[in-house]
């Protein structure tokens, strides 16, 4: 059975029908209760939560009289429910709410940040490249696609891409650690390389996820640091901090 999330289509109802139904609203009397009673409170761990606006943003402001306080409350509840996608019905955002909406969009779904990578400064052809990574998911949900974490060595003589067995969908909000190793071929040319990482499609090996750090190359990879391929023992491990507060 495929994992499924859930969807509802009246996000932001704080009393749209108060003239007809006294003191009743989806945000107070339906969604908080039914998410729990239906047994779907933890479904976000395996499937996406998708929400649709009740009315429009302009309707919130002009018809319902919402101010920043009400909008912020609605957005906080959606993040609490681990929203991954949102349908605003193509309605414009009032200029005064744009910073609030932009901040909300950055927090929904997943937001993967590689915090630190440790790896040897030198590896041998036909050898092993071990590495350690620390990641932080600053969003409120995992990435539900089975993408692969990949390393790429870029040099004058050759570009090599190696996939890892990291389980990206298991990286829930908060910290995640992944330590692994990849193998270099016997015919890997010796010389200086740049180590890069990316989250890629398993078939095409092309990057599919934009990470929340700087250092992105034009083709979607992220620079980690220099590495040398040559015969000899490994030196002390090199650590690269990719993201700081």
C-alpha positions, 0 to 999 in steps of 0.5 A, a space after each residue: 500500500 502506498 503511503 498517503 498524506 491528506 488535504 483540506 481546502 478551506 485554510 483560513 476559515 476563522 468565521 466565514 459563516 459566522 452570520 449563519 453558523 454562530 461561533 463555528 469555523 473550520 480552523 477551530 471546529 473541524 481541522 484540529 479535531 479531525 486530523 487527530 480523530 482520523 488517525 492522520 496526525 502522523 501521516 505527514 512523515 510518509 505523505 504530503 499535506 496539501 492545503 487550499 485557501 478559503 476564499 482568497 488573500 484579498 478576501 481575507 483582508 477586504 471581506 473578513 477584515 483579517 489583519 497580520 495577527 489573524 494571518 500569522 495565526 493561520 500560517 502557524 497552524 498550517 506549519 504545525 500540521 506540516 504543510 508541504 504545498 499550498 494552493 492560493 487560487 492564483 490570488 494576489 497577495 496584499 503588499 503588506 502581507 508579502 513578507 509574512 507570506 514569503 517567510 511562511 513559504 520558506 518554512 513549509 515542506 522541506 528545506 535541506 541544509 548541509 551543515 558540515 562535511 568531513 572527508 580525507 584530503 587525499 584518496 587513492 585511485 581504486 581506493 575508498 573515499 569515506 565521508 561524514 555529513 551533518 544535515 539539518 532540515 529547517 522545514 516542517 516535512 521531509 522530502 517525499 521523493 526517493 532522490 539520491 545523495 551523490 558526490 561528484 569529483 571534478 578535475 581536469 582529467 575526469 568528472 566522477 559521480 557516485 551515488 550513496 545509499 542515504 535515505 533522503 525521505 527519512 530526514 525529518 525536521 531537525 538534524 540528520 547524520 549520514 556517514 558513507 563511502 564511495 569507491 574510486 575506479 582503478 583508472 581514476 587520473 591522479 591530480 587535483 579535484 573539487 569535491 561537490 555534493 548534490 541530491 539527484 535523480 537516481 536515473 539521470 544523476 542530475 541535481 533535483 533539489 536546491 539546497 539552502 546554502 550558497 556555493 551552487 554551480 550553474 548545473 546544480 551541484 554544491 561545492 564542498 572543497 578540494 581533494 587530491 587523487 594520488 597513491 599514498 596513505 590518507 592524511 588527517 580528515 578535512 572538515 568543511 562547514 557549509 552553513 553557519 547561523 
